[in-house]
Amino acid sequence: MTGDKPSHQINSRNGAGGSAGGLEIDTPVVADGPALYRITRDSAVLDVNSSYAYLLWCRDFAHTSAVARTDGGVVGFVTGYLRPDAPDTLVVWQIAVDASQRGGGVAGKLLDALVDRVLDRGVRYLETTITPDNEPSIKLFTAFARRQGADVERSELFAAELFPDAHLGEDLYRIGPFAPN
């Protein structure tokens, strides 16, 4: 493997946030960690991990994650990893878009670009968990499945009683199989 980073140039259809030029989907680097932390914190809906976790994520799981940039700044991200006991499955941990870019399809573009990038690693499925009340995420992932021509299976993964805090249960969404490249 070379040090080349895949990147996708996407023309921005949404002028929100004063974005000049297009949207670039890229592999994260460690220096992107603070932006991932900020976007997560500012979302006010995602579980915020420690700032250290986002630095590690950008180092250790960069090839199964993606960032969206406009004008050189991170405006969205998706973090994922390959399941150790199912290496054909990409687990999406978090996906978030800066408030200045919401409504422009950035999250869908991040998912499309990331899955396109990992297909050559033998990925055939994507899994993510979503709380039953998170309609925007349910719509995002079901629309993604339609674009991919893939099936969606939903099942309960973690019941609310398993969480030691006030957390809703998490449903597992399994999407696939994807057609190989």
C-alpha positions, 0 to 999 in steps of 0.5 A, spaced: 500 500 500 502 506 498 501 513 502 496 515 497 490 517 499 483 516 495 479 523 495 473 524 491 471 531 489 464 533 489 461 539 487 457 542 492 449 543 490 448 547 497 451 554 498 450 553 505 455 556 510 458 560 504 462 554 502 466 556 496 468 550 491 466 543 491 466 538 497 472 533 498 471 527 501 478 524 504 481 520 509 482 523 515 488 524 518 490 525 526 490 533 525 482 532 524 481 529 530 479 536 534 474 537 528 471 530 529 470 532 536 467 539 535 462 536 530 460 531 535 459 535 541 455 541 537 451 536 534 447 535 541 444 528 539 450 524 538 454 520 544 460 524 545 467 520 546 473 523 549 477 528 545 483 523 545 478 517 542 477 522 536 485 522 535 486 515 535 480 514 531 483 518 525 490 514 526 488 507 527 481 507 523 483 512 518 482 507 512 475 505 514 473 512 516 472 519 511 471 526 512 468 531 508 472 538 507 470 545 504 475 550 503 480 545 507 476 545 513 472 538 516 465 539 515 463 532 516 465 525 518 463 518 518 467 513 523 467 506 522 471 499 523 471 492 520 468 487 525 473 483 527 469 477 527 466 479 520 471 482 516 466 483 510 462 488 515 463 495 515 460 498 522 459 505 522 460 508 529 458 515 528 456 520 522 455 527 523 455 534 519 457 541 521 450 545 522 453 549 516 452 544 511 446 540 514 441 539 508 446 538 503 446 531 502 453 531 505 452 525 510 450 521 504 456 523 500 460 520 506 457 514 506 457 512 498 464 514 498 466 510 504 463 504 502 466 505 495 473 505 498 472 499 502 469 494 497 476 492 494 477 490 502 472 485 501 466 489 504 459 486 503 455 489 508 454 495 513 452 495 520 450 501 524 446 502 530 440 507 531 435 509 536 428 508 534 426 515 535 432 517 530 428 518 524 433 522 520 438 517 521 433 511 519 432 515 513 439 516 511 441 509 512 435 507 508 436 512 502 443 509 502 441 502 501 436 504 496 442 507 492 446 501 493 441 496 491 442 493 497 437 490 503 436 492 510 435 488 516 433 491 522 433 488 529 434 489 536 441 489 538 442 493 545 435 493 549 435 500 553 436 496 560 443 494 558 445 501 558 447 504 565 445 511 564 438 513 561 440 511 554 434 508 549 435 501 546 439 501 539 437 497 533 441 494 528 441 496 521 444 491 517 445 493 509 447 489 504 450 485 500 453 490 496 456 488 489 463 487 488 467 492 485 
